[in-house]
Amino acid sequence: MRTIIDLEVGQASRLDAWAKAEKVSRAEAVRRAVNQMLERATAPPGTGFGLWAQGDVPGSKVPPERDGLVLQRTMRDEWDD
């Protein structure tokens, strides 16, 4: 399916340079970018990295055992005043 998109001058030149380095057409480069964006947008809940890799529910608060501020306050409470 054909489509028309508007790119900024800088985007177009960077896209062309990337496509040339990968030895693919501009259209193929755009298809790959769209596929990558769609894969990220439709990733199953719980996928991620670092702090969020354990499957937290999107929109929920950080559990206290993972909250850096809670950990910091807990550690400081152990100090003598």
C-alpha positions as CSV (number, residue, x, y, z in Angstrom):
1,M,0.0,0.0,0.0
2,R,1.4,3.4,-0.9
3,T,1.3,6.3,1.4
4,I,2.7,9.8,1.4
5,I,4.5,11.3,4.4
6,D,6.1,14.6,5.1
7,L,9.6,14.6,6.6
8,E,11.7,17.4,7.8
9,V,14.8,18.0,5.6
10,G,17.1,16.7,8.4
11,Q,15.0,13.6,8.9
12,A,14.9,12.8,5.2
13,S,18.7,13.1,4.8
14,R,19.4,11.0,7.9
15,L,16.9,8.4,6.7
16,D,18.6,8.3,3.3
17,A,22.0,7.9,4.9
18,W,20.8,5.1,7.2
19,A,19.0,3.3,4.3
20,K,22.2,3.6,2.1
21,A,24.3,2.1,5.0
22,E,21.8,-0.8,5.4
23,K,21.6,-1.2,1.6
24,V,17.8,-0.9,1.6
25,S,15.4,1.5,-0.1
26,R,13.9,4.4,1.7
27,A,10.5,2.6,1.6
28,E,12.0,-0.4,3.3
29,A,13.6,1.8,5.9
30,V,10.2,3.4,6.7
31,R,8.5,0.0,6.7
32,R,11.1,-1.2,9.3
33,A,10.6,1.9,11.4
34,V,6.8,1.4,11.3
35,N,7.1,-2.2,12.3
36,Q,9.4,-1.4,15.2
37,M,7.1,1.3,16.4
38,L,4.1,-1.0,16.2
39,E,5.9,-3.8,18.0
40,R,6.7,-1.5,20.9
41,A,3.2,-0.1,21.0
42,T,1.7,-3.5,21.2
43,A,4.1,-5.1,23.6
44,P,2.3,-7.3,26.2
45,P,1.9,-5.8,29.7
46,G,4.8,-6.5,31.9
47,T,7.5,-6.4,29.3
48,G,10.2,-3.9,29.9
49,F,13.6,-3.5,31.5
50,G,15.0,-2.6,34.8
51,L,12.6,-1.6,37.5
52,W,9.5,-2.3,35.4
53,A,10.6,-5.7,34.0
54,Q,8.8,-7.6,36.8
55,G,5.3,-7.0,35.3
56,D,3.9,-4.0,37.2
57,V,0.5,-3.0,36.1
58,P,0.6,0.1,34.0
59,G,-0.7,3.1,35.8
60,S,-0.2,1.7,39.2
61,K,2.0,3.1,41.9
62,V,5.5,1.7,42.4
63,P,5.3,-1.0,45.1
64,P,7.0,0.1,48.3
65,E,9.7,-2.5,48.1
66,R,10.8,-1.0,44.8
67,D,10.3,2.7,45.6
68,G,13.6,4.4,46.0
69,L,12.3,7.1,48.2
70,V,10.7,4.6,50.6
71,L,14.0,2.7,50.7
72,Q,15.9,5.9,51.4
73,R,13.6,6.9,54.2
74,T,13.8,3.4,55.7
75,M,17.6,3.5,55.7
76,R,17.6,7.0,57.2
77,D,15.2,5.9,60.0
78,E,17.9,3.5,61.1
79,W,20.4,6.3,61.7
80,D,20.8,7.8,65.2
81,D,19.8,11.4,65.4
